[in-house]
Amino acid sequence: MTESSTQQLMDSLLANKAAVNLANTADKNEALALMADSLLDHEAEIIAANQLDLEKAKGQIPDVMLDRLRLTPDRLAGMASGIRALIDLPDPVGRLLSGHTADNGLKIEKRSVPFGLIGMIYESRPNVTSDVAALALKSGNAALLRSGKDAFNSANAIMQALKAGLAKSKISPKVIELVQDTSRQSSTEMMTARGKIDLLIPRGGKGLIRAVVDNAKVPVIETGTGICHIYVNKAANLDEAVKITANAKMSRPSVCNAAEVCLVDQEVAADFLPRLAAAFAGKVEMRADERAKEFLPEAKAAGPDDFDTEFLDYIMAIKVVDGIEEAIDHIAKHSTHHSEAIVTEDQAAADRFTQAVDSAAVYVNASTRFTDGGEFGLGCELGISTQKMHARGPMGLNELNSYKYIVRGQGQVRE
């Protein structure tokens, strides 16, 4: 049987991965600089390809999702800056994680190493192409990327620009590849590529993530959907609470760190909710539970699924609670364990919230929109992990390394 194009790319990556698995820091940093330069040098081609994707998507996806798909010169410049930011970060490969000398004289070290070949399946976010390629390279990994069809033209143009930059470096451009087949078959081939793909990461909506987690036969890091909460405690500065909630919902609603639910203590609901409604006026659709509706007559009544929905739109579910314990309990039942925030001037309440809420990022008096690799000082990011093993929260360079033990002896044998 003839190998598929996806299988051929995997075979090529496996044949060439040593070029990046064993590359030194100077060569990797030089390659990153050339990749960033090439991204900007090919701006016209990338923007033109993105326009093709936007034209195909119009009328097929919501406007906020179109914004997530859209590339502009400023966004391309940001992508290039994200690549360059990795140059200044420490090389994660070869770090001494721990070490000791055993009673028998063996020197035992635990050092970080690349996974080898990572795979990424993602949807309509073309910037993921450059972020993942750059993170993979700096962390010493080859990478196979599979974009959704909505963003394929954009992703392909970005990949070609990155490979053109790599071709000028000491590292082979054959260590990063984009799958050309956007059918379900290519995803299945990546999910079942045991012995080839060392780590697979899905990034997209709930359906994509669930399909990969349920069907993959290779190791997977689960990146989560973001049903993120803002809890306005009775001791909150309400002006600050309005500002934080509005930012968390409105600054960019189509991303996973945007807030979807606002919980408000009964004691401040009558004061806070009308202020929030004024900030949202004409921009955000509010879906209020029965108690919140008393203070928000203009809001829609919340339906049974509204507190379990990642809207990715100008919509927010609002609930009045009797105190911090009810807020914590609600989050435990409805959160996707991505990002949650409390707004309060009460230190004891803040401490209780941060200890009890089991999410990858927990905030006190700040917007959930900061859950991002760049904001956390990781350069660009691979995604937000909502699992607990190996990687949690924004994933950067260190999360793309495993480890091995190196043991040095002087002829010791075990009795």
C-alpha positions in Angstrom: 0.0 0.0 0.0 1.3 3.5 -0.9 2.0 5.7 2.1 -0.2 8.7 2.5 1.3 12.2 2.3 0.9 12.5 6.1 2.8 9.3 6.7 5.5 10.4 4.3 6.0 13.7 6.3 6.3 11.7 9.5 8.9 9.5 8.0 10.8 12.5 6.7 10.7 14.2 10.1 11.9 11.0 11.8 14.8 10.8 9.4 15.8 14.5 10.0 14.8 15.1 13.6 18.4 14.6 14.9 19.2 17.9 13.2 17.2 19.7 15.9 17.2 17.1 18.7 21.0 17.5 19.0 21.3 21.1 17.9 23.2 23.5 20.1 21.8 26.7 21.6 23.6 29.1 19.3 22.4 27.3 16.2 18.8 27.2 17.4 18.8 30.9 18.3 20.2 31.8 14.9 17.5 29.7 13.3 14.8 31.5 15.3 16.1 34.9 14.3 16.0 33.9 10.6 12.5 32.4 11.0 11.2 35.7 12.5 12.9 37.7 9.8 11.4 35.5 7.1 7.9 35.8 8.5 8.0 39.5 8.1 9.8 39.3 4.7 6.8 37.2 3.4 4.1 39.5 4.9 2.4 40.1 1.6 2.1 36.4 0.7 0.8 35.5 4.2 -1.8 38.3 4.2 -3.0 37.4 0.8 -3.4 33.7 1.8 -5.2 34.8 4.9 -7.6 36.8 2.8 -8.5 33.6 0.9 -9.3 31.9 4.2 -11.4 34.9 5.4 -13.4 35.0 2.2 -14.2 31.3 2.5 -15.1 31.6 6.1 -17.5 34.6 5.8 -21.0 33.6 6.6 -19.8 30.2 7.8 -18.4 31.2 11.3 -19.3 34.0 13.7 -17.7 37.4 13.4 -15.7 36.9 16.6 -14.2 33.7 15.2 -13.4 35.6 12.0 -11.4 37.9 14.1 -9.5 35.0 15.5 -8.7 33.8 12.0 -7.7 37.3 10.7 -4.0 38.3 10.3 -2.9 41.9 10.1 0.6 43.4 9.8 0.5 44.1 13.5 -0.4 40.6 14.3 2.4 39.2 12.1 4.8 41.6 13.8 3.5 40.2 17.2 4.1 36.6 15.9 7.7 37.5 14.9 8.3 39.1 18.3 7.0 35.9 20.0 9.6 33.9 18.1 12.4 36.4 19.0 11.4 36.3 22.6 12.4 32.7 22.7 16.0 33.6 21.8 16.5 35.3 25.1 15.0 32.4 27.2 17.3 29.7 28.6 17.7 26.6 26.5 15.5 23.9 28.2 17.6 21.0 26.8 20.2 19.5 29.1 19.1 21.2 32.3 20.2 19.4 35.5 16.9 18.7 37.2 18.4 16.9 40.1 21.5 14.9 41.0 23.2 13.0 43.8 26.0 10.5 44.5 24.7 7.1 45.7 26.4 5.2 48.6 28.1 3.0 46.0 29.7 6.0 44.3 27.4 6.2 41.3 26.8 9.7 40.2 23.1 9.9 39.2 21.8 12.9 37.3 18.3 13.7 36.0 18.6 15.9 32.9 16.0 17.4 30.5 15.8 16.1 27.0 13.5 16.8 23.9 10.5 14.5 23.3 11.8 14.0 19.7 8.8 14.5 17.4 5.7 16.4 18.6 2.4 16.7 16.7 -0.1 19.5 16.9 -3.7 19.4 15.7 -5.3 22.8 15.8 -8.2 24.8 14.3 -8.6 28.3 12.9 -5.8 30.1 14.6 -3.0 30.7 12.1 -0.6 32.2 14.7 -0.4 28.7 16.3 1.7 27.7 13.3 4.6 30.0 14.0 4.3 29.7 17.8 4.5 25.9 17.8 7.2 25.7 15.2 9.4 28.1 17.1 8.8 26.5 20.5 9.5 23.1 19.1 12.7 24.2 17.5 14.1 25.9 20.7 13.1 22.9 22.8 15.0 20.6 20.4 11.9 18.9 18.8 10.9 18.2 15.3 7.2 19.1 14.7 4.3 18.0 12.5 1.5 20.5 12.4 -2.0 19.9 11.2 -4.2 23.0 10.7 -7.9 23.1 10.3 -9.2 23.7 6.8 -10.5 27.1 7.7 -7.0 28.4 8.3 -5.0 26.1 5.9 -4.0 28.7 3.4 -2.7 31.0 6.1 -0.9 28.2 8.0 0.7 27.0 4.8 2.0 30.4 3.9 3.4 30.9 7.4 5.0 27.5 7.3 6.7 28.2 3.9 8.0 31.5 5.3 9.4 29.8 8.4 11.0 27.0 6.3 12.6 29.6 4.1 14.2 31.2 7.1 15.4 27.8 8.4 16.9 27.1 5.0 19.4 29.9 5.7 20.4 28.4 9.1 22.5 25.4 10.2 19.3 23.4 11.0 17.5 21.6 8.2 14.0 23.0 7.2 12.9 19.4 7.2 12.4 19.4 11.0 9.1 21.3 10.8 6.2 20.3 8.5 2.6 21.2 7.8 0.2 18.4 6.9 -1.3 19.1 3.5 -4.4 16.9 3.9 -7.1 18.6 6.1 -9.4 15.6 6.0 -10.2 13.5 9.1 -7.8 10.8 7.8 -4.7 12.9 8.5 -5.8 13.6 12.1 -6.5 9.9 12.6 -3.0 9.0 11.2 -1.4 11.4 13.7 -3.5 10.1 16.6 -2.5 6.5 15.9 1.2 7.1 15.0 2.7 5.0 17.8 6.4 4.8 17.5 6.6 8.0 15.4 4.9 10.9 17.3 6.2 11.1 20.8 3.7 13.7 22.0 0.4 15.0 20.5 -1.3 18.2 21.5 -4.8 19.3 20.3 -5.7 23.0 20.4 -9.2 24.1 19.5 -12.8 23.6 20.5 -14.3 21.0 22.8 -15.1 18.6 20.0 -11.6 18.5 18.7 -10.0 18.1 22.1 -12.4 15.3 23.1 -11.9 13.5 19.8 -8.1 13.5 20.3 -8.2 12.5 23.9 -10.7 9.7 23.3 -9.1 8.3 20.2 -5.3 8.9 20.4 -2.9 6.0 20.8 0.0 8.3 21.3 0.7 10.4 24.5 -1.5 13.5 24.6 -1.5 16.7 26.5 -5.1 17.9 26.9 -5.5 21.6 26.3 -8.8 22.8 27.7 -11.8 24.8 26.7 -12.2 27.9 28.9 -15.3 28.2 31.0 -13.6 30.9 33.1 -15.2 32.6 36.1 -15.1 36.0 37.7 -16.3 35.9 41.3 -17.2 39.3 42.8 -16.8 38.9 46.5 -18.8 41.0 49.1 -15.6 42.7 50.0 -14.7 43.7 46.4 -13.9 47.2 45.2 -16.8 47.4 42.8 -15.3 49.9 40.4 -12.3 47.5 40.1 -14.7 44.6 39.8 -16.5 46.2 36.8 -13.2 47.0 35.1 -11.9 43.4 35.6 -15.1 41.7 34.5 -15.5 43.9 31.4 -12.0 43.3 30.4 -12.2 39.5 30.9 -15.3 39.3 28.8 -14.9 42.0 26.1 -11.3 42.5 25.3 -11.2 39.4 23.1 -14.2 37.1 23.6 -13.1 34.5 21.1 -10.1 33.2 23.1 -10.1 30.6 25.8 -9.0 32.9 28.6 -12.0 35.2 28.2 -14.5 35.0 31.1 -17.8 33.2 30.4 -19.4 33.4 33.9 -19.7 36.1 36.5 -20.6 35.1 40.1 -21.7 37.9 42.5 -22.3 37.9 46.2 -25.9 38.7 47.2 -24.7 41.5 49.5 -23.3 43.5 46.6 -25.5 42.3 43.7 -27.9 45.3 43.8 -25.0 47.7 43.5 -22.6 45.8 41.2 -24.9 44.3 38.6 -26.4 47.6 37.3 -22.9 49.0 37.0 -21.8 45.9 35.0 -24.9 46.2 32.8 -23.9 49.8 32.0 -20.4 48.7 31.0 -21.9 45.9 28.8 -24.7 48.0 27.3 -25.2 47.3 23.7 -22.2 45.0 23.6 -22.6 42.0 25.8 -25.7 39.8 26.0 -26.3 38.9 29.7 -27.9 35.6 30.7 -29.0 35.9 34.3 -30.2 33.3 36.8 -33.4 34.0 38.7 -31.8 36.0 41.5 -29.6 38.1 39.2 -32.6 38.8 37.0 -34.0 40.9 39.9 -31.3 43.4 39.3 -31.0 42.9 35.5 -34.5 43.2 34.1 -33.0 43.6 30.6 -31.1 40.4 30.8 -32.2 37.1 29.3 -33.1 34.3 31.6 -30.2 31.8 31.9 -30.9 28.4 30.3 -30.0 25.1 31.8 -26.7 24.9 29.7 -25.5 28.5 30.0 -23.3 27.9 33.0 -21.6 25.0 31.1 -21.0 26.8 27.8 -17.8 28.3 26.4 -19.6 31.1 24.4 -16.5 32.5 22.7 -18.8 35.5 22.0 -20.2 38.7 23.6 -22.3 36.6 26.0 -21.9 36.2 29.7 -23.8 34.0 32.2 -24.5 35.7 35.6 -25.4 34.1 38.9 -25.9 35.5 42.4 -24.4 33.4 45.2 -24.7 33.5 49.0 -21.0 33.7 49.6 -17.6 32.4 48.8 -18.3 28.8 49.6 -21.2 28.7 47.1 -19.0 30.4 44.5 -16.2 27.8 45.0 -18.8 25.0 44.8 -20.3 26.4 41.6 -16.8 26.6 40.0 -16.0 23.1 41.1 -19.1 21.8 39.3 -19.0 23.9 36.1 -15.4 25.0 35.5 -13.1 23.5 32.9 -10.2 24.2 35.2 -8.7 26.8 33.0 -8.7 30.2 34.8 -10.8 31.7 37.6 -10.6 35.1 39.4 -11.8 36.6 42.7 -12.2 40.3 43.1 -11.9 41.2 46.8 -10.2 43.4 49.4 -10.5 40.6 52.0 -7.2 38.7 52.3 -8.8 35.7 54.0 -11.3 35.4 51.2 -8.5 35.6 48.6 -6.5 33.0 50.4 -9.5 30.7 50.7 -10.3 31.1 47.0 -6.8 30.4 45.7 -6.5 27.3 47.9 -9.8 25.8 47.1 -10.2 26.5 43.4 -8.7 23.7 41.4 -7.8 25.4 38.1 -4.5 25.9 36.1 -4.5 29.7 36.9 -6.3 31.4 39.8 -6.3 35.2 40.0 -6.9 37.7 42.8 -8.0 41.2 41.6 -6.9 40.7 37.9 -8.5 39.6 34.6 -8.3 36.0 33.4 -7.1 37.4 30.1 -3.5 37.2 31.4 -3.4 33.3 31.1 -1.1 33.4 28.2 2.5 32.2 27.5 3.7 35.7 26.5 2.1 37.3 29.5 3.7 34.7 31.8 7.1 35.3 30.4 7.3 32.1 28.3 7.7 33.8 24.9 4.9 32.3 22.7 2.9 29.4 23.9 1.8 26.0 22.8 -1.6 26.1 24.5 -3.1 26.1 28.0 -3.0 22.7 29.6 -5.9 21.9 32.0 -4.6 18.5 33.0 -2.4 17.9 36.0 0.3 15.5 34.7 3.6 16.9 33.3 2.2 20.2 32.1 -0.4 22.6 33.5 -1.4 26.1 32.5 0.4 28.0 29.7 2.9 25.6 28.0 6.3 26.9 26.9 9.7 25.5 26.3 10.1 23.5 29.5 6.9 21.6 28.9 8.3 20.4 25.6 11.0 18.5 27.3 11.0 15.1 29.1 14.0 13.9 31.1 16.4 10.9 31.4 18.8 9.7 34.0 22.5 9.8 33.3 24.5 7.5 35.6 28.3 7.6 35.8 30.2 4.9 37.5 33.7 3.5 38.0 33.2 -0.1 37.4 30.4 -0.7 39.9 28.4 -3.9 39.6 25.2 -4.9 41.5 25.6 -7.7 44.0 
